[in-house]
Amino acid sequence: MDEQGISKAEVLELLKNFKKRDMTHRSGRILGSMCTCPHEIGVEAYRMFLESNLGDPGLFQGTKAMEDEAIAMLGDLLGKKDVYGHIITGGTEANIMAMRAARNTRRIKNPEIIVPKSAHFSFKKAADMLCLKLREAELDKDYKVDINSVHRLISDKTVAIVGVAGTTELGKVDPIEELSETCADRNIFLHVDAAFGGYSIPFLNETGYDLPKFDFSLPGVCSITIDPHKMGLAPIPTGGILFRDRRYLEVMSIETPYLTEDRQSTIVGTRTGASTAATWALMKYLGREGYREVAGRCMELTELLARGIKTTGFKLVTKPQLNIVAFYDDELSVWEISDRLEEKGWAVSISSYPQAIRIIVMPHLKKEHIEMFLHDLGDLKP
Ligand code: 0PR
């Protein structure tokens, strides 16, 4: 840091130089991200609550009341109005909180968790931090968790089983209903990671899609991750963790002397109220109707993209279940495809299992972007 400051205009000019080097979602060129342009209402709400700290909720009682309402609205969306939870930083923090609640509920020696091979890497972080042994269940032919593999991994050390509603790489929904039966029968904590699918599956089902049950309407489901900063259109960082029962928050609560609340269950201490404001405002403003349109539009474009990819001669890994398309080619490697698309200005990502080019059709993508992309993709084929 220099001794003396510079003018505001100079600072802003320097900031612009950094910003110029960033990609933007609005350009339609980011094809491999689960984030999107935050909705203007979310941005405005976020700005209004920049100084609000949910880590000391007695000082920000309005924001706390808003968090309670946001959690109740999310619970209602996911099959149970009276749920307990928080608006936090994202899917990683939510998954860590869920694993911590599961571990602390049992408090046994050498605890283990079972996650599908397709689970997000945040469970590896959780396992490492919480000293849990991570056991990975195999996937079936459609890249959903193989329930028999889960059964084979269950032991008296299993403190949690995880199912994913919208896998990171392929957007698949695991058979949560079967996992729920398995867990309810054996009294095992079942966590559903719906970071990606939570804001789309319920709305798609309302518009006639037939996606499987995954929420609190299934009696075995103990907690759900749902991320407003993915398909919920909220600014980053905004995640959501919901628990069926208050005791799951209590088993991991820590005493907080001198604050305006007695105990705290979140990992983050000083916690922005801005994310809560954005989540609340977006649900109020868009309503179910608005979110149905967002999810529906993404699926229509997904289908357009999948058809176009097949027409250009590339192969789909699987039929998309949510708004993610993965494809490959018999001659060109995924690295070659990715490099050549990058030369044409497209930022795609590569899935690891199986190796494929992965495109997430987020709300910032418009029909013209998909058409331009398909045109450039066609040029890759002789
Ligand atoms: N659970 C699932 C199913 C996820 O897909 C993700 C993130 C998480 C949990 C963790 O969420 P946070 O990243 O909010 O902690 N999925 C994306 C991914 O890893 C995140 C992402 C977003 C990556 C935008 C890149 C990007 O440009 O692919």
Residues whose N, C-alpha, C, O or C-beta is under 5 A from the ligand:
A	BS01	0PR	G32 S33 M34 C35 T89 G90 G91 T92 E93 H120 S122 G166 T167 T168 D193 A195 F196
